């Protein structure tokens, strides 16, 4: 039932178009109650008794309404449900509408559903725009392993590299507490000196563990070992970066952020970071405070890395020190799948999404340069990249080298992975034609002429799971390239586009190399 109230400076009687259909009564406080439901009618006798009671000084009483014993002369006419239709502008300003609770709940539900619809629509629109955005690498790209630039401004290990969408820029962060911005378009031609375009020094000088591009490529999010997370605004036309936001993690509750990525679509810009003590936190950069927080705990080991769903951004996968993968559904904020590696206690070094299979992930495991591909829907391992001379999938004998950096992509819908790690070698894995895989850049300490070949084998074992992929490395003779490779563990790999596509790698000795 809708009820309206009219307030006037002095008590007076208000009549509508029909004298026998008066729906008002006067209170001593000066308010007039109006019932706009057409099923209820007041007779003039009831109104007269109420008026006499008011004039006699008695206390006002709210008598219940009842139907009159006889209908009005023209019962087919009804009073308008809008009582303000015959009121002046001054009188309308005092009208107060009251809605029932079910009406308000329905309106709130409708509003929420509209917000969800528009959010889904914006996400779909953003996904379509991302699909039409030029892909890296371009068709026909081939990594030749030719050194373009050798950058050594960092004084300590380079931990992360990031590229900016639609710009020939990439950023690097280091354990020396600095962030540097580079322009790969300046590295083309015969440039001798390649200097960083911008740099930012953390005040505390703490090591920067993670970095991600956020806010549509306008800012960089950095995670430091002192527990601080900083948002740096990057202006390509300026000579410096500016700190725009910052937060400090609780040392007892979270420790510090071990990895950092960004959910950056058309409808959101959320910086996601994993903490040392097992929490995954989403920080909405458009509003203060925490958007959501997931408690993973330490039961399965410390979090070492995580990756986000690149297609729909609806899930993330954690990798732990004990060799466990944990999948979280970001829509319902619940863990959905737990996958444990067959080698108990094998540390997961890096986790990324598969370039073409949207429900697959790729994780590098400690030892034998192993990269496993897991189907998150079934929980089974599908393929293994085994960059070692040890027998495939051996758990005892083998190499201690591990893959620490991976870059996945596709060339004309043909998936590939570029991987590097503690053996200082850069490998190109062709996931459709394993025999086409090759060692793109040998380590600087490798003998001159070192080259490797790969083959594919189907193995039935390891809990009745089928595993396949490029097999053992077989050294063979090759040309004599210059010792241009890295001399320390490769820490990260990205692609940067200028007039041509460059591959950028970083190492623990603070050196960044650009390849084509």
C-alpha positions as CSV (number, residue, x, y, z in Angstrom):
1,X,0.0,0.0,0.0
2,X,1.4,3.4,-1.0
3,X,0.9,6.2,1.5
4,X,1.7,9.9,1.1
5,X,1.9,12.7,3.6
6,X,1.3,16.4,3.1
7,X,2.6,19.0,5.4
8,X,1.3,22.6,5.7
9,X,2.1,25.6,7.8
10,X,-1.4,25.7,9.2
11,X,-4.2,23.1,9.5
12,X,-6.7,23.3,6.6
13,X,-8.9,21.0,4.7
14,X,-7.8,19.9,1.2
15,X,-10.4,18.6,-1.2
16,X,-10.0,16.9,-4.6
17,X,-12.2,17.0,-7.7
18,X,-15.1,15.0,-6.2
19,X,-16.5,16.3,-2.8
20,X,-17.7,12.8,-1.8
21,X,-14.3,11.2,-2.3
22,X,-12.2,13.2,0.2
23,X,-9.3,11.2,1.4
24,X,-7.7,13.5,4.0
25,X,-7.9,14.1,7.7
26,X,-6.3,16.8,9.8
27,X,-4.0,16.2,12.8
28,X,-3.2,18.7,15.5
29,X,0.4,18.5,14.5
30,X,-0.5,20.0,11.1
31,X,0.0,16.9,9.0
32,X,-2.6,15.4,6.6
33,X,-2.6,11.6,5.8
34,X,-3.5,10.7,2.3
35,X,-4.3,7.1,1.3
36,X,-3.8,6.7,-2.5
37,X,-5.3,3.3,-2.7
38,X,-8.5,3.6,-4.7
39,X,-10.1,0.6,-3.0
40,X,-10.5,2.6,0.3
41,X,-13.0,5.5,0.5
42,X,-13.9,7.8,3.3
43,X,-17.3,9.1,3.8
44,X,-18.0,12.8,4.6
45,X,-19.5,11.7,8.0
46,X,-16.2,10.1,9.1
47,X,-14.3,13.2,8.0
48,X,-16.8,15.4,10.0
49,X,-16.4,13.3,13.1
50,X,-12.6,13.6,12.9
51,X,-12.8,17.3,12.3
52,X,-15.1,17.8,15.4
53,X,-12.7,15.7,17.5
54,X,-9.8,17.8,16.4
55,X,-11.6,21.1,17.1
56,X,-12.8,19.9,20.5
57,X,-9.1,19.6,21.6
58,X,-9.2,15.9,22.1
59,X,-6.2,13.8,21.2
60,X,-6.0,12.8,17.6
61,X,-6.7,9.2,16.9
62,X,-6.0,7.1,13.8
63,X,-9.2,5.3,13.2
64,X,-9.2,2.3,10.9
65,X,-10.6,2.8,7.4
66,X,-13.7,0.9,6.2
67,X,-15.8,0.8,3.2
68,X,-18.9,3.0,3.2
69,X,-22.3,1.4,3.5
70,X,-23.4,2.8,0.2
71,X,-21.2,3.5,-2.9
72,X,-20.6,7.1,-4.0
73,X,-23.0,8.6,-6.6
74,X,-20.6,7.9,-9.4
75,X,-18.8,4.8,-8.2
76,X,-17.2,4.3,-11.6
77,X,-14.9,7.3,-11.0
78,X,-11.6,6.9,-9.1
79,X,-9.3,9.3,-7.6
80,X,-5.9,9.6,-9.3
81,X,-3.1,7.6,-7.5
82,X,-0.9,10.6,-7.8
83,X,-2.0,13.0,-5.0
84,X,0.3,15.7,-6.2
85,X,-1.4,16.1,-9.5
86,X,-3.7,18.9,-8.1
87,X,-1.2,20.4,-5.8
88,X,0.9,23.5,-6.2
89,X,4.7,23.4,-6.6
90,X,5.1,24.6,-3.0
91,X,2.8,21.8,-1.7
92,X,4.6,19.2,-3.8
93,X,7.9,20.0,-2.1
94,X,6.5,18.6,1.2
95,X,5.3,15.3,-0.2
96,X,7.0,12.3,1.4
97,X,6.5,8.9,-0.4
98,X,6.7,5.7,1.6
99,X,7.3,2.3,-0.1
100,X,6.7,-1.2,1.2
101,X,9.7,-3.3,2.1
102,X,9.1,-5.8,-0.7
103,X,9.0,-3.0,-3.3
104,X,12.3,-1.6,-2.0
105,X,13.9,-5.1,-2.1
106,X,12.7,-5.7,-5.6
107,X,14.1,-2.3,-6.7
108,X,17.5,-3.1,-5.1
109,X,17.6,-6.6,-6.7
110,X,16.8,-5.0,-10.1
111,X,19.6,-2.5,-9.6
112,X,22.1,-5.2,-8.7
113,X,21.2,-7.3,-11.7
114,X,21.6,-4.3,-14.0
115,X,25.1,-3.7,-12.5
116,X,26.1,-7.4,-13.0
117,X,24.8,-7.2,-16.6
118,X,26.7,-4.1,-17.5
119,X,29.9,-5.5,-15.8
120,X,29.6,-8.7,-17.9
121,X,28.9,-6.6,-21.0
122,X,32.0,-4.5,-20.4
123,X,34.1,-7.6,-19.8
124,X,32.9,-9.1,-23.0
125,X,33.6,-5.9,-24.9
126,X,37.1,-5.7,-23.4
127,X,37.8,-9.4,-24.4
128,X,36.7,-8.7,-27.9
129,X,39.0,-5.6,-28.1
130,X,41.8,-7.7,-26.7
131,X,41.2,-10.4,-29.4
132,X,41.5,-7.8,-32.1
133,X,44.6,-6.2,-30.6
134,X,47.8,-7.0,-32.5
135,X,49.4,-10.2,-31.1
136,X,53.0,-10.7,-30.1
137,X,54.9,-12.2,-31.8
138,X,53.7,-11.3,-35.3
139,X,53.2,-14.1,-38.0
140,X,56.4,-15.5,-39.3
141,X,58.5,-14.5,-36.2
142,X,61.6,-16.6,-35.5
143,X,64.0,-16.2,-32.6
144,X,67.4,-16.2,-34.2
145,X,69.4,-15.5,-31.0
146,X,71.1,-12.4,-32.3
147,X,72.1,-10.0,-29.5
148,X,70.8,-6.5,-30.0
149,X,71.6,-4.8,-26.7
150,X,73.4,-5.5,-23.4
151,X,72.0,-3.4,-20.5
152,X,73.8,-3.4,-17.2
153,X,72.6,-0.4,-15.2
154,X,71.1,-2.5,-12.3
155,X,73.6,-3.2,-9.6
156,X,71.9,-6.4,-8.4
157,X,69.7,-9.2,-9.6
158,X,66.9,-8.3,-12.0
159,X,63.8,-10.0,-10.7
160,X,61.0,-9.0,-13.1
161,X,60.4,-7.6,-16.5
162,X,57.1,-6.0,-17.8
163,X,56.0,-4.7,-21.1
164,X,53.4,-1.9,-21.9
165,X,50.6,-2.6,-24.3
166,X,50.9,-0.8,-27.6
167,X,54.2,0.9,-26.6
168,X,57.8,0.0,-27.4
169,X,58.6,0.2,-23.6
170,X,59.5,-2.4,-21.0
171,X,60.3,-2.0,-17.3
172,X,62.7,-3.9,-15.0
173,X,62.9,-4.1,-11.2
174,X,65.8,-5.3,-9.2
175,X,67.0,-6.3,-5.8
176,X,68.9,-3.0,-5.7
177,X,65.6,-1.2,-5.0
178,X,65.2,0.5,-8.4
179,X,62.7,0.4,-11.2
180,X,63.9,1.3,-14.7
181,X,62.0,2.1,-17.9
182,X,63.5,1.2,-21.3
183,X,62.7,2.1,-24.9
184,X,63.5,-0.8,-27.2
185,X,62.9,1.4,-30.3
186,X,66.1,3.2,-29.4
187,X,68.0,-0.1,-29.6
188,X,67.5,-0.5,-33.3
189,X,70.2,0.5,-35.7
190,X,73.7,1.3,-34.6
191,X,73.1,2.9,-31.2
192,X,76.1,2.3,-29.0
193,X,74.8,3.6,-25.7
194,X,71.5,2.3,-24.5
195,X,70.4,4.1,-21.4
196,X,67.2,3.7,-19.4
197,X,64.5,6.3,-20.1
198,X,63.3,6.7,-16.5
199,X,64.1,5.2,-13.1
200,X,62.6,5.2,-9.6
201,X,64.4,4.5,-6.4
202,X,62.6,2.9,-3.4
203,X,63.2,5.1,-0.4
204,X,64.0,2.1,1.9
205,X,66.2,0.5,-0.8
206,X,64.5,-2.9,-0.2
207,X,64.6,-5.5,-2.9
208,X,61.7,-5.4,-5.4
209,X,60.3,-8.9,-5.7
210,X,57.4,-8.4,-8.1
211,X,56.1,-6.0,-10.7
212,X,53.0,-5.7,-12.9
213,X,51.6,-3.2,-15.4
214,X,48.2,-1.8,-14.2
215,X,45.6,0.9,-14.9
216,X,45.6,0.2,-18.6
217,X,49.3,0.6,-19.0
218,X,49.5,4.0,-17.1
219,X,51.1,2.7,-13.9
220,X,53.4,0.0,-12.5
221,X,52.7,-1.9,-9.3
222,X,55.7,-3.0,-7.4
223,X,56.1,-5.3,-4.4
224,X,59.0,-4.8,-2.1
225,X,60.6,-7.2,0.5
226,X,60.0,-4.6,3.3
227,X,56.3,-5.2,2.9
228,X,55.4,-2.1,0.9
229,X,53.4,-2.2,-2.3
230,X,53.7,0.9,-4.5
231,X,51.9,2.2,-7.5
232,X,54.1,4.3,-9.8
233,X,52.6,6.5,-12.5
234,X,54.5,6.2,-15.8
235,X,54.4,9.1,-18.2
236,X,56.3,8.3,-21.4
237,X,56.8,12.1,-22.1
238,X,58.3,12.7,-18.7
239,X,61.8,11.9,-17.3
240,X,60.7,10.4,-14.0
241,X,58.1,8.2,-12.4
242,X,55.8,9.4,-9.6
243,X,54.5,7.5,-6.6
244,X,50.6,7.8,-6.6
245,X,49.5,5.1,-4.1
246,X,51.2,2.9,-1.5
247,X,50.2,0.4,1.2
248,X,52.2,-1.3,3.9
249,X,51.6,-5.0,4.7
250,X,51.4,-6.2,8.3
251,X,54.7,-8.0,9.0
252,X,53.1,-10.4,11.5
253,X,50.0,-11.2,9.5
254,X,51.2,-11.2,5.9
255,X,55.0,-10.8,5.8
256,X,55.6,-9.4,2.3
257,X,54.2,-10.0,-1.2
258,X,56.0,-12.8,-3.1
259,X,54.3,-12.3,-6.4
260,X,52.2,-9.6,-8.1
261,X,49.9,-9.5,-11.1
262,X,47.0,-7.3,-12.3
263,X,43.3,-8.0,-13.3
264,X,43.1,-5.1,-15.7
265,X,40.1,-5.2,-18.0
266,X,37.6,-2.6,-19.1
267,X,35.5,-2.9,-15.9
268,X,38.2,-3.3,-13.3
269,X,41.7,-2.6,-12.3
270,X,42.6,-4.9,-9.4
271,X,46.2,-5.5,-8.3
272,X,46.5,-9.1,-7.0
273,X,49.3,-10.1,-4.8
274,X,50.2,-13.3,-2.9
275,X,51.7,-12.9,0.6
276,X,54.4,-14.9,2.3
277,X,51.9,-16.3,4.9
278,X,49.4,-17.7,2.4
279,X,46.9,-14.9,1.6
280,X,45.8,-13.8,-1.9
281,X,44.6,-10.2,-1.8
282,X,42.9,-8.1,-4.5
283,X,43.5,-4.4,-4.2
284,X,41.1,-2.2,-6.2
285,X,43.2,0.7,-7.3
286,X,40.1,2.9,-7.9
287,X,38.9,2.7,-4.3
288,X,40.6,2.6,-0.9
289,X,40.8,-0.6,1.0
290,X,40.9,-4.3,0.0
291,X,38.4,-5.6,-2.6
292,X,38.7,-9.2,-1.6
293,X,41.0,-11.5,0.4
294,X,41.5,-15.3,0.0
295,X,43.1,-17.3,2.8
296,X,45.1,-20.1,1.3
297,X,47.1,-20.9,4.4
298,X,50.4,-22.7,4.8
299,X,49.1,-26.3,4.8
300,X,50.4,-27.0,1.3
301,X,53.5,-25.0,1.7
302,X,54.6,-21.4,1.1
303,X,53.3,-19.7,-2.1
304,X,56.1,-19.3,-4.6
305,X,54.2,-18.1,-7.7
306,X,50.8,-17.7,-9.2
307,X,49.1,-16.9,-12.6
308,X,45.8,-15.5,-13.7
309,X,43.4,-16.7,-16.3
310,X,44.3,-14.5,-19.3
311,X,41.0,-15.1,-21.2
312,X,38.1,-14.6,-18.8
313,X,40.1,-13.6,-15.7
314,X,37.9,-15.8,-13.6
315,X,40.5,-18.0,-11.9
316,X,44.0,-18.1,-10.6
317,X,46.4,-20.9,-9.9
318,X,49.0,-21.0,-7.1
319,X,52.2,-22.9,-7.0
320,X,53.8,-23.8,-3.6
321,X,57.2,-24.8,-2.3
322,X,55.8,-28.4,-1.7
323,X,54.9,-29.0,-5.3
324,X,51.2,-28.4,-5.0
325,X,49.0,-26.4,-7.5
326,X,45.8,-24.9,-6.0
327,X,43.2,-23.4,-8.3
328,X,40.9,-20.6,-6.9
329,X,37.6,-19.5,-8.6
330,X,37.6,-15.7,-8.4
331,X,33.8,-15.5,-9.0
332,X,32.9,-17.5,-5.9
333,X,36.3,-17.0,-4.1
334,X,36.6,-20.7,-3.4
335,X,39.4,-23.2,-4.0
336,X,38.2,-25.7,-6.7
337,X,41.1,-28.0,-7.6
338,X,44.3,-29.2,-5.9
339,X,47.0,-30.9,-8.1
340,X,50.1,-32.4,-6.5
341,X,53.3,-33.1,-8.5
342,X,54.4,-36.7,-8.4
343,X,57.8,-35.7,-7.0
344,X,57.0,-35.0,-3.4
345,X,58.5,-31.7,-2.2
346,X,59.5,-30.5,-5.7
347,X,59.4,-26.7,-5.6
348,X,57.3,-25.0,-8.2
349,X,59.4,-22.2,-9.7
350,X,57.0,-20.6,-12.2
351,X,53.3,-21.0,-13.3
352,X,51.8,-19.5,-16.5
353,X,48.7,-20.0,-18.5
354,X,48.8,-22.2,-21.6
355,X,48.8,-20.1,-24.8
356,X,46.0,-22.0,-26.6
357,X,44.4,-24.4,-24.1
358,X,42.4,-22.1,-21.8
359,X,41.9,-24.8,-19.1
360,X,45.6,-25.7,-19.0
361,X,48.5,-24.3,-17.1
362,X,52.3,-24.8,-17.4
363,X,54.5,-25.0,-14.4
364,X,58.2,-25.4,-14.0
365,X,59.4,-27.8,-11.4
366,X,62.7,-27.9,-9.6
367,X,65.2,-30.1,-11.3
368,X,65.8,-31.4,-14.9
369,X,64.5,-28.2,-16.5
370,X,61.1,-29.8,-16.3
371,X,58.0,-28.0,-17.5
372,X,54.7,-29.8,-16.9
373,X,51.3,-29.0,-18.5
374,X,48.3,-29.7,-16.4
375,X,44.6,-29.9,-17.3
376,X,42.8,-28.0,-14.5
377,X,39.4,-29.7,-15.4
378,X,40.6,-33.3,-15.1
379,X,43.6,-32.7,-12.8
380,X,45.9,-34.8,-15.1
381,X,49.2,-34.0,-16.5
382,X,49.1,-33.8,-20.3
383,X,52.6,-33.1,-21.5
384,X,56.1,-32.6,-20.1
385,X,59.0,-30.6,-21.5
386,X,62.2,-32.4,-20.3
387,X,65.3,-30.3,-20.9
388,X,67.8,-32.8,-19.4
389,X,69.9,-35.8,-20.5
390,X,68.5,-37.9,-17.6
391,X,65.8,-40.4,-18.5
392,X,62.4,-38.7,-18.9
393,X,60.4,-38.4,-15.7
394,X,63.1,-39.9,-13.6
395,X,62.9,-38.9,-9.9
396,X,66.3,-39.9,-8.6
397,X,69.0,-39.2,-11.2
398,X,69.1,-36.0,-13.2
399,X,70.1,-32.4,-13.4
400,X,69.7,-29.9,-10.6
401,X,69.0,-27.1,-13.1
402,X,65.5,-25.6,-13.1
403,X,63.4,-23.3,-15.4
404,X,62.9,-20.0,-13.7
405,X,61.4,-17.9,-16.5
406,X,58.8,-18.8,-19.2
407,X,57.1,-17.0,-22.0
408,X,54.2,-18.6,-23.8
409,X,52.6,-17.5,-27.1
410,X,51.4,-18.6,-30.5
411,X,52.6,-17.9,-34.0
412,X,49.7,-18.4,-36.5
413,X,47.9,-20.5,-33.8
414,X,50.9,-22.7,-33.3
415,X,51.8,-22.6,-29.6
416,X,55.4,-22.2,-28.3
417,X,57.3,-21.6,-25.1
418,X,60.6,-19.8,-24.6
419,X,62.2,-20.9,-21.3
420,X,65.4,-20.1,-19.4
421,X,66.7,-20.9,-16.0
422,X,69.7,-21.8,-13.9
423,X,71.7,-23.4,-16.7
424,X,71.7,-19.9,-18.4
425,X,70.4,-21.4,-21.7
426,X,67.4,-20.0,-23.7
427,X,65.3,-22.7,-25.3
428,X,62.5,-22.4,-27.9
429,X,59.9,-25.2,-27.5
430,X,57.5,-25.8,-30.4
431,X,54.5,-27.5,-28.7
432,X,52.9,-28.7,-32.0
433,X,56.1,-30.0,-33.6
434,X,58.5,-31.0,-30.8
435,X,61.3,-31.9,-33.3
436,X,61.3,-28.2,-34.3
437,X,62.4,-27.1,-30.8
438,X,65.9,-25.8,-30.5
439,X,68.4,-24.1,-28.3
440,X,68.1,-20.5,-29.3
441,X,70.8,-19.0,-27.1
442,X,73.5,-21.1,-25.4
443,X,75.0,-20.1,-22.1
444,X,78.1,-17.9,-22.2
445,X,80.0,-20.8,-20.5
446,X,79.0,-23.4,-23.1
447,X,81.6,-24.7,-25.4
448,X,81.7,-23.1,-28.8
449,X,79.4,-24.9,-31.2
450,X,77.0,-26.3,-28.6
451,X,73.6,-27.2,-30.0
452,X,70.8,-29.4,-28.9
453,X,68.0,-31.4,-30.6
454,X,64.7,-32.7,-29.2
455,X,62.3,-35.5,-29.9
456,X,58.9,-36.6,-28.7
457,X,58.0,-39.7,-26.7
458,X,54.8,-41.1,-25.4
459,X,55.2,-42.4,-21.9
460,X,52.6,-44.4,-20.0
461,X,53.2,-44.3,-16.3
462,X,53.2,-42.1,-13.2
463,X,49.8,-43.1,-11.9
464,X,48.5,-44.3,-15.2
465,X,48.8,-40.8,-16.8
466,X,49.8,-40.2,-20.3
467,X,52.7,-37.8,-20.6
468,X,54.3,-36.6,-23.8
469,X,56.5,-33.8,-25.1
470,X,60.1,-33.2,-26.3
471,X,62.5,-35.8,-24.9
472,X,66.1,-35.8,-24.0
473,X,68.7,-33.2,-25.1
474,X,71.2,-34.6,-27.5
475,X,74.3,-32.4,-28.1
476,X,75.4,-32.1,-31.7
477,X,77.8,-30.1,-33.7
478,X,76.9,-26.6,-34.9
479,X,78.3,-23.3,-36.1
480,X,80.5,-21.2,-33.8
481,X,78.4,-18.4,-32.3
482,X,79.9,-15.6,-30.2
483,X,79.6,-16.2,-26.4
484,X,76.7,-13.7,-26.1
485,X,74.6,-15.7,-23.6
486,X,73.9,-15.1,-20.0
487,X,76.5,-15.8,-17.3
488,X,73.9,-16.2,-14.5
489,X,70.4,-17.7,-13.9
490,X,67.8,-16.2,-16.3
491,X,65.1,-14.6,-14.1
492,X,62.4,-13.4,-16.6
493,X,61.5,-13.2,-20.3
494,X,59.2,-10.8,-22.2
495,X,58.5,-9.7,-25.8
496,X,58.7,-6.0,-26.8
497,X,57.5,-4.6,-30.1
498,X,59.0,-1.7,-31.9
499,X,59.5,-1.8,-35.7
500,X,60.3,-5.4,-35.1
501,X,59.7,-7.9,-32.3
502,X,62.4,-8.2,-29.7
503,X,62.9,-10.8,-26.9
504,X,64.1,-9.4,-23.6
505,X,65.7,-11.5,-20.9
506,X,67.1,-10.7,-17.5
507,X,69.5,-12.5,-15.1
508,X,70.5,-12.7,-11.5
509,X,73.7,-10.8,-12.2
510,X,71.8,-7.6,-13.0
511,X,72.2,-7.9,-16.8
512,X,69.4,-7.4,-19.3
513,X,69.8,-8.6,-22.9
514,X,67.7,-7.9,-26.0
515,X,67.5,-10.4,-28.8
516,X,66.0,-10.8,-32.2
